[in-house]
Amino acid sequence: MVRTERMAKLLRSTELPVKQIAAQVGWVDAEFAARQFRRSLGVTPSAYRRFVCAPNPSDGAQRAVDCTHAPATS
């Protein structure tokens, strides 16, 4: 669960590709990471990022999460 939580945080706070995030949290296989993420949270990493970082449809405001989308650094 720790890797999934770290992955969720990186999905909210960066624009890194899912494959790179998976590697950063210790999963070599991005497809396996996506399966584990979906098992834990019930949604794929890409869908999670789209949902949590989407504007709130009622008022157009950003949802109350990081979603800073800071540029990726090497």
N, C-alpha and C positions, 0 to 999 in steps of 0.2 A: 504494500500500500504506500510505502514511503516513496518509491519511484514514481508511482502514479501521481501522488500529491506534488512532487517536484516537477513532474512533467506538466501538470495543470498550471502551476505557477509560471513556468517558462512559456507556455502557450498564451497566457494572459499578458505577460510582460515583455515579450520579444516577438519579432517577426521571423525568427529562425524556422527553417523547415522542420517538419515533424521528424524526419530521419535524423537530423542533427540534434534535436532535443532528445530523442531516444538514446542516442550515443552519449550525450552529456549526463544522462541519469543512470547510465550503465547497461543499457540494452544494445547489443550489437545489431540485432535484427529489428528493423523498424516495423515490419509487419507483425511480429510477435508483440512488440511494444503497443501497437495499436489495438491488438486483440486484448491484451491485459488491461489497457486503459478502458476499453469498452466494457469489459467484464466488471471493472470496479465502479465506473461512473454511468454506464448504460448508454454511452454515446461515443462516437469516434473522436479522436483528437481534433480533426479538422472541423467537425460539427460543433465540438465544444468551443473552439476558438471563435467560430462564426457566431454562436449564440451569446457567449459571455461578452464579446466585444462589439456586438451589434447595438446600434442606438435603441433606446427604449421606445417602442412604437407609440406610446401614449403621449410623450412630450418631446421626443427627439433627443433627449439627453442620453449621455453614455451610461451604461450600467455601472453599478457601484463595485467595480473591480479594477485592477491595475490597467490593463489594456493600453499601456503607454506606447507600445510599439516603438520602443527605442531602437535605433539602428543596430544591426548586428555588429559585434566587434570580434576581431580575430584574436 
